[in-house]
Amino acid sequence: MNTWWKANITSPVINRLGRIRERNHFTRAPILIGGCGRSGTSLLLSMLSAHPGIFAFAKELDAFTEWHQGSAGLVPTRIDRLYRAILTKRIPQQCHRWCEKRPANVRFIPELLEYFGPDARFIHIVRDPRAVCTSIHPEKPDEYWIPIDRYITDVSAGVAMHDHHQVFTLKYEDLVTDYLGQMRKVCDFIEEPMSEELLRWYDHATVRDNRAWFDGVQEVHSLGLEKWKDHSHQKRVVEITTNAEVRGLMDRFEYVI
């Protein structure tokens, strides 16, 4: 009974009211972020949340990772999660578009761009697999967080859409070592001005905490880029770099072995 009520009453009402508020408040198409976990999706979202014109959902909505066939094409099965958030969040008046991140979004770029239209923008963030796949799970200190196969699947999905004009590929290492240069490129891509707030994003970010971070939001630096070189990860690094598919992706993004 609860499932029927949600599918036929609750969700349709939420979707209808959410679309009304979305149309009334946001005048520009959304920005979506994806990439393999531990590649910097949360960091990028926090940075963009400092822009006064962008409303960033602080928590992942998981609204776009399951799809079904609707009368007019593919539809996100859990789209009510987006509209529930739009209805319940306090959205500053100056925000004219929203931004959502979830690593798994990268597997659904074609569906997302078809659903949200030609003005939507998708940012795929990529990171060195040796850093991604040697990241320790925060709740399971004896386990690596990201399986090698997941890295291959997610990054390959982004690579497949690399040349699409609505997709921008950003390397985490470039973002950390050349923040201003890379953020200017991001702003050009999303067609937003490089606001004063972005210059000191860590002071103005509205997204300030995430389970992916061991500390709160803070200015980025390059000190953590080579943590994977620690001797404790030696066996794992060999496993990563001897995988033919991973090596192909490393070559593509110029990660030197």
Secondary structure, 3 states (H helix, E strand, C coil): CHHHHHHHHHHHHHHHHHHHHHHHHCCCCCEEEECCCCCCHHHHHHHHHCCCCEEECCCCCCCCCCEEEECCEEEECCCHHHHHHHHHCCCCCCCCEEEEECHHHHHHHHHHHHHHCCCCEEEEEECCHHHHCCCEECCEEEEECCCHHHHHHHHHHHHHCCCCCCEEEEEHHHHHHCHHHHHHHHHHHHCCCCCHHHHCHHHHCCCCCCCCCCCCCCCCCCCCCCHHHCHHHHHHHHHHHCCHHHHHHHHHCCCCC
